Amino acid sequence: MPLPIQMERNPFRWSSLSKFPLDFLYKNIKKTREENLQKIP
């Protein structure tokens, strides 16, 4: 999976994030989106 350009330009800023599994992050975002969609009447 290619990284967004901002991440490539800022490796130091994102290095702390590398401790998090991207998979976990993605699932979290997906879950939040689904919950938000359910709130919309």
Helices and strands as residue ranges (DSSP letters): H 5-9, H 11-15, G 17-19, H 22-39
